[in-house]
Amino acid sequence: MNGRVGEMLVILLVVLILFGAGKLPQVMRDLGKGVRAFREGMNDQSNNNNNDTNNKD
């Protein structure tokens, strides 16, 4: 677990250097929106596959 904490700190430091402290909240917000959209897309695709399977019967 300590390795993961260290990795996260390094990633956070790199992001902070690249984007600066002022833009960091916006970057994290956009990242969260992207992850949420990806998950919703995966769920929609899964639901569509289930509907297609049910329609074939």
Long-range contacts (C-beta under 8 A, 24 or more apart in sequence): none
